[in-house]
Each structure stands twice: as structure tokens, then as C-alpha cells.
């Protein structure tokens, strides 16, 4: 990679909707974009002479014309008469989205439950998973909405994220309709990954205690061998079968993960990464992107 490619990007900063790029004398900017229930973060180091910011003020960052995120100031650290650091988190996580609640969603589809939570918090939705229309009864006990949605995502093996005022829940089966990026491995500054030897189970048997009969029962998802065998706390056949199906799907997403660094690109977590490598093309899901901006712009990407 030629050193000449590492150029300082053109940064645009909106502060409470007003372009303050020329008056904000920044030293470095770091942006973390996460898949899941962890808030996206932005850290900006500014020289001491800058006007001091206020908590909950909004900051929007663009790099080379690309939107990188909208954030609200959550903390400020001072190095007296030298500099100060702003930490801001995704505006999506500054509302009541993280307040704990207790309630029951009775006889509703997963999709309707998600839509209900989205409407309460003023979010749009992107819902694309096989079991979205499955009718269930779920307890939200002493959990925030974001933690509750993360539990649904974990149970169903979904990708969950909150981006640009949108709740996104998508299957991890790599067939869903989501944003996709293509990258040649030779373009990377660095690339490393690990592949684990795992047993590829063809079916899954779950043993559960039927709450009506009091006897142990067995359900099976898939067919053939080898068989993954589990003992579950589920109390009825449908729930045990859902668990078996989820375990079969989840195993395909656990055997390869890695990270890479590239010259800055506006990539976001939760998207597909189509990586062209020496031994062929591979498809991953981006778990986290960290944009590091100072005299250059580097994007560090974690994927699985």
C-alpha cells in the first residue's frame, strides 16, 4: 500500500444542526459503530481554545461527504489548558429506550412486538427474519426495551442494531436482504482471522419436561447425523422445537471470525462484507467498525 494513499479526510461537523467545521479545531476523531445493543460512540479531542460544548448537544460527522453518525454529548474530559475530549453516544440511545420495564406481550407475533416497541420510541423498523410472524407470549421483566430486543435477537439468532433512528432485526443466515459491501483482501492494510474446527450437525434433538404430562419428551429439528443433543428448560413442544431450530441455524455463524484495517470507508456494522481472498470469496457479517481520523482515516472492522 502506498503511503500517499493515507490522506487527511475532509471532515464536516454539524453541531445542533449548524455547520461548525471551521470553528472546531479538532485533533482526532474516533467513531465506534456497533452491531447489537451497544450504543455507537464518538470521541473528539479538541484544542483548549475551542468553545466548550454542552451535555446532550447533537454532533453529526461526515468524512469525505459520507455520513458517519449522529451523536449526543454524554461526557467531557478536560486536560487543563491543553485539550478536552468529548464523548458522545448514538442519539438513538439517549431516550427512554434504556429504561427498565415490566410487561407482557400476549399472543402477538414477533413482528408486532417489535413494531409496538418501535412506535413507543419513535423508531422506524427493518424486520427480515423467518420467524417474524410466529405468535408468542413474551415477558419483559425488569428489562429495558433495548435489552429485551437483544434477548429476542439472541434467542432467534438475529442481527440486531439501531441505526439512524431505525430498529433493525435480520436473520444471520446470510440470505437476508441487507446492505452489502465488497472488498478485495489485497486492499487491506492488515487482515487476520481464525477458523475453528466445529462439528457441522445435521439435526438437533431437545429433551424437555412436558408441563402437562410431567414426562420427558424429545423433539427433533433437521435430519441425519451427526445429531446435537440438548436438555432444555422449555415446557412445551413448540418452544423446544424453536430452540432446536435456532441451535441448528446458530452453528453456521460461529466457526470463522476476524478483523481487518483499510483506508477509511463509510462501512457500518450489521452489513454483509463480501471479501475476495486468495482461496475464493467469503461472506461475513460486520460486527463492529471503528473509524480513526487524524492526519488520515483508517477503518478497523471486526467480522464473523
ROFIBA-702516 format. One line per 2 residues: their letters; for each residue x, y negated, z negated of C-alpha. Coordinates in steps of 0.25 Angstrom, whole numbers. Each point is the difference from the previous one (the first is absolute). Example, Ala and Ser with C-alpha at 12.3 -4.5 7.8 and 13.67 -1.06 7.14 Angstrom:
% ROFIBA-702516
AS> 49:18:-31  6:-14:2
% end
This chain:
% ROFIBA-702516
XX> 0:0:0  6:-14:4
XX> 1:-10:-11  -5:-10:9
XX> -14:6:-2  -1:-3:-14
XX> -5:-14:1  -7:-9:-10
XX> -15:1:3  -9:-12:2
XX> -9:-1:-13  -13:-7:-2
XX> -6:-2:-14  -14:-4:-2
XX> -2:-5:-15  -15:-1:-3
XX> -3:0:15  10:-12:3
XX> 13:2:8  11:-2:-10
XX> 11:6:7  8:-12:2
XX> -1:-4:-15  3:14:-6
XX> 15:1:-1  0:15:-2
XX> 13:9:-2  -6:14:2
XX> -14:7:2  -3:14:-3
XX> -14:6:3  -4:14:-4
XX> -12:6:8  -6:13:-7
XX> -9:11:3  -9:4:-11
XX> -5:-8:-13  13:-7:-2
XX> -1:-15:3  8:-6:11
XX> 11:-10:-5  7:-12:5
XX> 13:-6:-7  5:-13:5
XX> 13:-6:-6  0:-15:1
XX> 10:-11:-3  -2:-8:-13
XX> -4:-13:8  -13:6:5
XX> -13:-4:-5  -4:10:-11
XX> -12:9:4  -13:3:-8
XX> -5:13:-4  -11:7:9
XX> 4:-10:12  0:7:13
XX> 12:3:9  -1:6:14
XX> 13:4:7  3:1:15
XX> 13:5:6  3:-3:15
XX> -15:-3:1  -4:13:-6
XX> -10:1:-12  7:7:-12
XX> -10:-2:-11  -8:-9:-9
XX> 3:-1:-15  -3:-7:-12
XX> 10:-5:-10  0:9:-13
XX> 14:-4:-7  11:-10:1
XX> 14:2:-5  10:-12:-2
XX> 15:0:1  1:-14:-6
XX> 5:-11:10  4:11:10
XX> -12:7:6  -13:6:-3
XX> -7:13:4  -15:1:4
XX> -7:14:-1  -13:1:7
XX> -9:12:2  -10:3:10
XX> -12:-9:-1  -9:13:1
XX> 5:4:-14  -3:-13:-7
XX> -15:2:-1  -8:9:-9
XX> 5:11:8  9:5:-11
XX> -10:-2:-12  -4:13:-6
XX> -15:5:1  -9:11:-4
XX> -11:5:9  -5:12:8
XX> -2:1:15  -11:10:1
XX> -4:8:13  8:-9:9
XX> 9:2:12  15:-3:-2
XX> -2:-11:11  -12:-6:-7
XX> 8:-1:-13  12:-6:7
XX> -9:-10:7  -7:-4:-14
XX> 13:-3:-6  5:-8:12
XX> -13:-8:0  2:-3:-15
XX> 14:-5:2  -2:-7:13
XX> 8:9:9  -2:6:14
XX> 3:14:2  7:10:9
XX> -5:14:-3  4:12:8
XX> 1:14:-7  -7:13:3
XX> -8:1:-13  -5:-15:0
XX> -14:4:1  0:11:-11
XX> -10:-3:-11  6:1:-14
XX> -2:-5:-14  12:-7:-6
XX> 3:-6:-14  8:-13:0
XX> 4:1:-15  10:-11:-5
XX> 6:-2:13  1:-13:9
XX> -5:1:14  14:1:6
XX> 3:11:-9  -13:7:3
XX> 2:-1:15  15:5:-2
XX> -6:12:-7  -10:3:11
XX> 12:-1:10  9:9:-8
XX> -11:11:-2  -4:-1:15
XX> 15:-2:5  -3:-13:6
XX> 9:-12:4  -5:-12:-9
XX> 4:-14:1  -6:-14:-1
XX> 5:-9:12  -5:-14:4
XX> -13:1:-8  -3:14:5
XX> -1:13:-8  6:11:9
XX> -2:15:-3  4:9:11
XX> 4:15:1  14:4:-1
XX> -2:10:11  8:-8:10
XX> -12:0:10  -7:-12:-6
XX> -2:-13:8  10:-10:-7
XX> 11:-10:4  12:7:7
XX> 14:-4:2  10:6:9
XX> 15:0:-3  13:6:5
XX> 9:5:-11  12:-6:8
XX> -6:-14:-3  1:3:-15
XX> 11:-7:-9  -1:13:-9
XX> -9:12:0  0:11:-10
XX> -11:11:-3  -1:13:-7
XX> -8:12:4  -5:11:-10
XX> -2:14:2  -14:3:-3
XX> -10:11:2  -10:-3:10
XX> -13:6:-6  -10:5:10
XX> -11:0:-11  -3:-4:-14
XX> -8:8:-11  -5:-8:-12
XX> -5:8:-12  -10:-8:-9
XX> -10:2:-11  -14:-1:5
XX> -8:-9:-10  -13:7:2
XX> 4:15:-1  12:-2:-9
XX> 8:10:9  13:-3:8
XX> -2:-1:15  9:-2:12
XX> -1:-9:12  9:0:12
XX> 3:-10:11  7:3:13
XX> 4:15:4  12:9:1
XX> 13:0:-8  7:-5:-8
XX> -10:-4:-10  1:-11:-10
XX> -7:4:-13  -4:-10:-11
XX> -8:1:-12  -9:-13:-2
XX> -9:-7:-10  -11:-2:11
XX> -13:5:-5  -7:3:13
XX> 2:6:14  0:-13:8
XX> 10:-7:-9  9:12:0
XX> -1:1:15  3:-15:2
XX> 13:2:-9  4:12:9
XX> -2:-8:13  8:-12:-6
XX> 12:8:-4  1:6:14
XX> 0:-14:6  10:-6:-10
XX> 11:11:2  2:-5:14
XX> 4:-14:-5  10:4:-10
XX> 12:6:7  7:-12:6
XX> 3:-14:-5  11:-10:2
XX> 3:-15:2  7:-9:10
XX> 4:-14:2  -2:-8:13
XX> 2:-15:5  -13:-6:-5
XX> -13:4:6  -14:-3:-5
XX> -4:14:-4  -10:3:-11
XX> -2:12:-10  -10:10:3
XX> 2:0:15  6:11:9
XX> 14:0:3  4:7:13
XX> 15:3:-1  8:4:12
XX> 11:9:-5  11:8:6
XX> -8:13:-2  -13:-6:5
XX> -11:-9:-4  -6:0:-14
XX> -12:-6:-6  0:-6:-14
XX> -8:-9:-9  6:-12:-6
XX> 0:-1:-15  7:-13:-3
XX> 6:-11:8  10:-10:-6
XX> 3:-13:8  13:-6:-5
XX> 2:-14:6  12:-9:-2
XX> 10:-3:11  -6:12:7
XX> -13:8:0  1:15:-4
XX> -11:9:-2  1:12:-9
XX> -10:11:3  -4:12:-9
XX> -8:11:8  -5:14:-2
% end
